[in-house]
Amino acid sequence: MKQHLILHVIAKIMIPFIMVFALYVQFHGDYGPGGGFQAGVIFGAGFILYGIVLGKEATMKIVPPPLVYTTAALGVLLYTGVGVAGMFLGGEFLNYSVLSADSVAGQHLGILLIEFGVGMTVASVMIILFLSFADYRQPESENTN
């Protein structure tokens, strides 16, 4: 796609703003609309835009597949780890109040960690799906009438 100069320039300008907006949605999620899932989708969409414009190989250079698989697993592990930590500290699974001496601070910390884990997993899975389908070609039929 190197022949599309305007698309290249606009995408390179927009991608940093997309990533910053994803971080805003991520960290604003415990105070208002948004959170981990929405931020993960926006963050993943930024990488997918990069991949569509610059190609799969360029995307794999900045986010290698082993890194993407690892972050997907770490996001799920963080989510479950916060839930199990709540159980070990005397509460129920995903009871954030016991994560701190102050229950409000525990709730805030728990939601922040949970949403971060969800965001990591969603963004990683979106990138994995894009990289999986990026090279898909329709099989050539034997009958070319």
Residue, then its C-alpha position, 0 to 999 in steps of 0.5 A: m500500500k505504499q502508493h497511498l501516500i495520503l492514507h499513510v500520512i493520515a494513519k501515522i498522524m491518527i494512530p497516536f491519538i487513537m492510542v491515547f484515547a484508548l488509555y483515557v477510556q481505560f483509566h476513566g472507566d472506573y469513574g464514567p462510561g468506558g473501561g477495559f473492554q472498550a479501551g481494549v477494542i480501541f487499542g486493538a483497532g489502532f494496531i489493526l489500522y497500522g496493519i491495514v495501512l503498513g502491512k502484516e509484517a510491519t505490525m508483527k515487527i512492533v507487536p510480535p505474536p509471542l508478545v501478543y499471546t503473552t499479554a492475552a494470557l497475562g490479562v486473564l491471569l491478572y483478572t483471576g489473580v485479583g479475584v483469588a487475592g480477594m479470596f485469600l484476604g478473606g472475601e469472596f472472589l472479586n471482592y475488591s474491598v479486602l484489597s486495602a485497609d480502606s474499603v473504598a481504596g480497595q474497590h478502586l484498586g480492584i476495579l483498576l486492575i480488573e479493567f486493565g486485565v480485560g483491556m490487555t486481553v481484548a486488545s491482544v485477542m483483536i490483534i491475534l484475530f487480525l494477524s490470523f486473518a491478514d493473509y487469508r486468501q480465497p482458494e482458487s477454484e478449479n473451475t474458472n468459467 
